[in-house]
Amino acid sequence: PDRPGGQVPAGAPVDLLVVDTQQGLVRTALALRRALGPRGGDISVVTSEEARKRASSGDFGLLITTARTWPPEFSASRWLTGSPHNLAGYSNPPVDDALRASNYELAQQELAADPPALILCRLDRTAAVDARLFDARLGDYDGLESLEAWQVAR
């Protein structure tokens, strides 16, 4: 609130670590670096394995990757202290206690109060499927491929 909207505070450039799982993540990194202005640092595109190593050692400024946000029970449990899915080593005892008690609503509240990550683009998918479709192929993340590739029975 003490600075105009959109203004990034002064400081050293922030390097961006991008996981190479999706082409769109590189574009996201480019847009983020542009938005950071003079604070936008180098972009390193790495494999998931390399990102895991660098994240666990703290060798990154900002990590750009995909994160499953549904179901909430799964997305909350990835932040359990010591979880192999907890790439950046986030630790929050109230979150851990809520997860161990299977109280996912409380875990989500605790995560909202002390967020481990910023979810930039949440993908909500809706599909209407006609019974005449056949050979419809699942694409990335089990979404149906583009309409042009579908075949329709007469």
Salt bridges, closest charged atoms under 4 A:
GLU49 OE2 - LYS53 NZ 3.55
ASP59 OD2 - ARG54 NE 3.24
ASP130 OD2 - ARG132 NH2 2.71
ASP135 OD1 - ARG137 NH1 3.24
